[in-house]
Amino acid sequence: MKLIQFGIREDYGKEYYMMILTTKNYSLLQMSFDVGEYGNWIEFPYLQITIGNGRLFSFLLSIGKLGFTFDIAGRNWSDELFYALRDYMELKGD
């Protein structure tokens, strides 16, 4: 179990994320803030609130190029293992 993980991802913008109390498959709290490269600053805001589907509670807010997401008591974000493996391969030199 890891207490806190921080990271930055770059994929059509920058995403800053933090995970608290993480096991292999679940985390108590996951948060991210991202700034996208595409889209307009003047776009209609998007709000999504989810209960269930692998998590206790999820909140997503997107306004223009900015986005904020957090999950409470849910599965780890599915691409986390992909990014960790990719970073490992880059360090390894493959």
Secondary structure, 3 states (H helix, E strand, C coil): CEEEEEEEEECCEEEEEEEEEECCCEEEEEEEEEEECCCCCCCCCEEEEECCCCEEEEEEEEECCEEEEEEEEEECCCCHHHHHHHHHHHHHCC
